[in-house]
Amino acid sequence: MTMRKLYAAATVLAMVPVSSWAGCASPGDAVALKTAGLQQQLMVAALTCNDIALYNRFVISYRAQLQQSDQTLQTYFRHEGGIADYHAYKTHLANQSSLDSLHDPDYCAKANVSFQEALDSGKSRLAEIVADRAIPEYEGVATCEASVGDSPYTRTAGRNHP
């Protein structure tokens, strides 16, 4: 595949809004969606900006939380449409980050700030780190509230996430 075709495919995939494959998200699901966004952004930054040591430090520091978050994310997508949607979401996040790196001359400087926030913020939980982060792919996903007596994955839609 030529570089032009690869770029065109990545551009098309990056434009698909997450809300097209995701339903509403519980607070735990929301953290998992945003955590995946942060991890994919940092992974692309590691490769693009030669920050592999920082990315490895991030993954090692938060290994258990990243694994738990990914399990939550897989469960969410299995409930909302299937594991293929999980893979599509993660691919979309990586593609969007890659496109951002191509179009933003300050990408590596911004990535360095993200690494520092994640590694040196004094916050020990990923949920705290992603709480205030803007993950554009997450915007538009409705927040859900569990119905009384329902299983954790039977939810009614609440308000849209701000």
Disulfide bonds with the S-S distance in Angstrom:
Cys24-Cys144 1.69
Cys49-Cys108 2.10
